[in-house]
Amino acid sequence: MDTRIGLGYDLHRLAAGRRLVIGGVEIPFDKGLVGHSDADVLVHALIDALLGAAGEGDIGGLFPDDDPRFQDADSTALLKTVMERLRAKRLAVRHADCVVVAEAPKIGPHVAAMKKTLTPLLGLAPDRLGIKAKTNEGTGLIGEGGAIACWAVVLLEPAGGQ
């Protein structure tokens, strides 16, 4: 088996009355992301990247948004399920890199906590997970403060390989 690369993307609208969870970390903010689960854009993008690299479809196929089992689900629990699927296929994550795009709140101060939450789930050392924060420079739905998006790329290799 050779090296595999996966690309993931997610976007959720912001609304009052929801918790804001990104990278498995609750961030104090007056709005949260709207979705069937906790709407964690970073974890959802990672899941899509992992599933794509493994040839396993996408997050919506595995965790449908019309399935009541996933209502308000903790996305890190979904990530654990995906990692179990990868282990069953004898695949291991070797590197992941993510870009969170949000006008507000500032994501940078929360990156260390996100890495602390996600690296054990992914089986990575902290220097093997990149999380970067960008704005949309005031343009579009994200730039107007109406949504947050994330892109993620992962590198998978056979488990046991270097």
C-alpha positions as CSV (number, residue, x, y, z in Angstrom):
1,M,0.0,0.0,0.0
2,D,1.3,3.4,-0.8
3,T,1.0,6.9,0.7
4,R,-2.4,8.5,0.6
5,I,-3.4,12.1,0.7
6,G,-6.9,13.4,1.6
7,L,-8.4,16.9,1.4
8,G,-11.4,18.0,3.5
9,Y,-13.5,21.1,3.7
10,D,-16.3,22.3,5.9
11,L,-18.3,25.5,6.5
12,H,-21.1,26.3,9.0
13,R,-23.1,29.4,9.6
14,L,-22.9,31.2,12.9
15,A,-26.0,31.9,15.0
16,A,-26.8,33.0,18.5
17,G,-27.8,30.4,21.0
18,R,-25.2,27.8,20.0
19,R,-21.9,26.8,21.6
20,L,-18.8,27.5,19.5
21,V,-16.7,24.3,19.3
22,I,-13.6,24.3,17.0
23,G,-11.0,21.6,17.1
24,G,-12.7,19.9,20.0
25,V,-12.4,23.1,22.1
26,E,-15.2,25.3,23.3
27,I,-14.4,28.9,22.5
28,P,-16.2,31.7,24.4
29,F,-18.2,33.7,21.8
30,D,-21.7,35.2,21.5
31,K,-22.5,32.8,18.5
32,G,-21.9,29.2,17.7
33,L,-21.9,27.1,14.6
34,V,-25.2,25.8,13.3
35,G,-25.3,22.1,12.4
36,H,-26.9,18.7,13.3
37,S,-23.9,17.8,15.5
38,D,-21.8,20.3,17.4
39,A,-20.8,21.7,13.9
40,D,-17.0,21.6,14.7
41,V,-15.7,22.7,11.3
42,L,-12.1,21.7,12.0
43,V,-12.9,18.2,13.0
44,H,-15.4,17.8,10.2
45,A,-12.8,18.9,7.6
46,L,-10.3,16.5,9.2
47,I,-12.9,13.7,9.0
48,D,-13.6,14.3,5.4
49,A,-9.8,14.4,4.6
50,L,-9.3,11.1,6.5
51,L,-12.2,9.4,4.9
52,G,-11.2,10.6,1.4
53,A,-7.6,9.4,1.8
54,A,-8.9,6.0,3.0
55,G,-11.3,5.7,0.1
56,E,-14.3,5.7,2.6
57,G,-16.5,8.4,1.2
58,D,-17.4,11.5,3.3
59,I,-18.7,12.6,6.6
60,G,-22.3,12.8,5.4
61,G,-22.3,9.2,4.3
62,L,-20.9,7.9,7.5
63,F,-22.8,10.3,9.9
64,P,-26.0,11.5,8.0
65,D,-27.4,14.8,9.2
66,D,-30.9,13.3,9.2
67,D,-29.9,10.5,11.7
68,P,-31.1,11.3,15.2
69,R,-28.1,9.4,16.7
70,F,-25.9,12.3,15.6
71,Q,-28.1,15.1,16.9
72,D,-25.8,17.4,18.9
73,A,-23.0,14.8,18.6
74,D,-19.5,15.6,19.9
75,S,-17.5,15.7,16.7
76,T,-14.4,14.3,18.5
77,A,-16.4,11.1,19.2
78,L,-17.1,10.9,15.4
79,L,-13.4,11.4,14.8
80,K,-12.7,8.4,17.1
81,T,-15.0,6.3,15.0
82,V,-13.2,7.3,11.8
83,M,-9.8,6.5,13.4
84,E,-11.1,3.0,14.3
85,R,-12.0,2.5,10.6
86,L,-8.5,3.6,9.6
87,R,-6.9,1.2,12.1
88,A,-9.1,-1.6,10.7
89,K,-7.6,-0.8,7.3
90,R,-4.1,-0.7,8.8
91,L,-3.7,3.0,7.9
92,A,-2.1,5.6,10.2
93,V,-2.1,9.4,10.0
94,R,1.4,10.7,9.5
95,H,0.6,14.4,9.2
96,A,-2.4,16.7,9.1
97,D,-2.6,20.4,8.3
98,C,-5.6,22.6,8.7
99,V,-6.6,26.2,8.0
100,V,-9.5,27.7,9.9
101,V,-11.0,30.8,8.3
102,A,-13.0,33.1,10.6
103,E,-13.4,36.8,10.9
104,A,-14.2,36.4,14.6
105,P,-13.4,35.2,17.2
106,K,-9.7,35.1,17.0
107,I,-8.7,31.4,16.6
108,G,-4.9,31.7,17.2
109,P,-5.2,31.8,21.0
110,H,-7.0,28.5,21.0
111,V,-4.6,26.5,18.7
112,A,-2.5,25.0,21.5
113,A,-5.7,23.6,23.2
114,M,-7.0,22.3,19.9
115,K,-3.7,20.5,19.2
116,K,-3.7,19.1,22.8
117,T,-7.2,17.7,22.1
118,L,-6.7,16.4,18.6
119,T,-3.1,14.9,18.5
120,P,-3.9,12.0,20.8
121,L,-7.0,11.2,18.7
122,L,-5.1,11.3,15.5
123,G,-2.1,9.5,17.0
124,L,0.2,12.3,16.1
125,A,3.0,14.3,17.8
126,P,2.2,18.0,18.1
127,D,4.6,18.9,15.4
128,R,2.7,16.7,13.0
129,L,-0.5,18.7,13.2
130,G,-0.7,22.1,11.8
131,I,-3.6,24.4,12.7
132,K,-3.5,27.9,11.2
133,A,-6.0,30.8,11.6
134,K,-6.9,33.2,8.8
135,T,-9.5,35.8,8.2
136,N,-11.5,36.3,4.9
137,E,-10.4,40.0,4.9
138,G,-14.0,41.2,5.4
139,T,-15.3,39.5,2.2
140,G,-18.2,37.1,1.7
141,L,-20.3,35.4,4.3
142,I,-17.2,34.5,6.4
143,G,-15.8,38.0,6.2
144,E,-19.1,39.4,7.3
145,G,-19.0,37.3,10.4
146,G,-21.8,34.9,9.2
147,A,-19.8,31.6,9.0
148,I,-16.6,29.8,9.7
149,A,-14.8,27.4,7.3
150,C,-11.9,25.0,7.5
151,W,-9.7,23.2,5.0
152,A,-7.7,20.1,6.0
153,V,-5.2,17.9,4.3
154,V,-3.9,14.6,5.7
155,L,-1.2,12.2,4.8
156,L,-1.9,8.5,5.5
157,E,0.5,5.6,5.3
158,P,0.4,1.9,6.1
159,A,0.3,1.4,9.9
160,G,3.8,0.4,11.2
161,G,5.5,2.3,8.4
162,Q,7.7,5.3,8.9
